[in-house]
Amino acid sequence: MAGQHQQQDLARQAVDRFKQRANEYASGIAQRMGPPAGGTKLTNEQIHGLWLFSPEPNPDQAHQQLVSQGMSPGQAMDKVWPYRRKLFQAPTVAEQVKKAESIAAMVEGHAEQASKP
């Protein structure tokens, strides 16, 4: 009986350690992601900046390279343009597509306006 009780304690401790590590991991991810974008109203200038932001010096080339190496286009987009997916989050895929197209059109229109003398 004493051996069985000791095994249960060891199992409980292992589960508790696992749970603690999982919570720490989840907290770290949440901190890196920042606050939810749902309650934040962004200006067109902020949307434009976030849409175009990339840590890569040549984002289009980096995206193509990642896809050619076997990464899915969505994963490559997230790596090259880390804020885009957050900008077009919506409850349904159709709404996500509509929102992404709207943002892309706004960004393209902004770029066209900036290039006019």
C-alpha positions in Angstrom: 0.0 0.0 0.0 2.8 2.4 0.9 4.4 1.9 -2.5 1.1 2.6 -4.3 0.6 5.8 -2.4 4.2 6.9 -3.2 3.6 6.2 -6.9 0.4 8.2 -6.8 2.3 11.1 -5.2 5.0 10.9 -7.9 2.4 10.9 -10.6 0.5 13.8 -9.1 3.8 15.8 -8.8 4.6 15.0 -12.4 1.2 16.2 -13.5 1.5 19.3 -11.4 4.9 20.1 -12.9 3.6 19.5 -16.4 0.6 21.8 -15.7 2.9 24.5 -14.3 5.2 24.4 -17.4 2.2 24.4 -19.8 0.8 27.5 -18.0 4.2 29.2 -18.1 4.5 28.4 -21.8 1.0 29.7 -22.5 1.7 32.9 -20.6 4.8 33.5 -22.6 3.0 33.1 -25.8 0.2 35.5 -24.7 2.8 38.1 -23.6 4.6 37.9 -27.0 1.3 38.2 -28.9 0.2 41.3 -27.0 -3.3 42.5 -26.3 -6.2 41.3 -28.5 -6.7 43.5 -31.5 -10.5 43.3 -31.2 -10.9 46.3 -28.9 -8.4 48.5 -30.6 -9.4 51.0 -33.3 -6.5 51.6 -35.7 -6.2 54.6 -38.0 -5.6 54.0 -41.7 -2.0 55.1 -41.2 -1.5 52.5 -38.5 -3.2 49.8 -40.6 -1.0 50.8 -43.6 2.2 50.5 -41.5 1.3 47.2 -39.9 0.2 45.7 -43.2 3.5 46.6 -44.8 5.8 45.9 -41.8 8.3 43.0 -42.3 11.5 42.2 -40.4 12.8 41.0 -43.8 14.7 43.5 -46.0 13.0 42.0 -49.2 9.7 40.5 -48.0 8.4 39.3 -51.3 11.6 37.4 -52.0 11.7 36.0 -48.5 8.0 34.8 -48.8 8.8 33.1 -52.1 11.8 31.5 -50.7 10.0 30.1 -47.7 7.2 28.7 -49.8 9.7 27.1 -52.2 11.3 25.5 -49.2 8.0 23.8 -48.4 6.4 26.2 -45.9 2.7 26.8 -46.5 1.9 30.2 -48.0 0.0 31.2 -44.8 2.9 30.2 -42.5 5.3 32.1 -44.8 3.0 35.1 -44.7 2.9 35.0 -40.9 6.7 34.9 -40.7 7.4 37.6 -43.3 4.5 39.9 -42.5 3.7 39.1 -38.8 0.8 41.6 -38.3 -1.3 40.9 -41.4 -3.3 38.0 -40.1 -4.1 40.0 -36.9 -5.4 42.8 -39.0 -8.0 40.7 -40.9 -9.2 38.5 -38.1 -12.9 37.8 -38.3 -15.4 35.1 -37.2 -15.8 33.5 -40.6 -13.4 32.8 -43.5 -15.6 34.9 -45.9 -15.4 37.9 -43.5 -11.6 37.4 -43.2 -11.3 37.4 -47.0 -13.5 40.5 -47.3 -11.6 42.3 -44.6 -8.2 41.4 -46.1 -9.2 42.5 -49.5 -10.5 45.8 -48.1 -7.2 46.4 -46.2 -5.2 45.5 -49.3 -7.2 47.9 -51.4 -6.8 50.7 -48.8 -3.0 50.1 -48.6 -2.7 50.0 -52.4 -4.8 53.2 -52.7 -2.6 54.8 -50.1 0.6 53.9 -52.1 -0.9 55.2 -55.3 -1.8 58.5 -53.6 1.7 58.8 -52.2 3.3 58.3 -55.6 1.2 61.1 -57.3 2.9 64.5 -57.5 
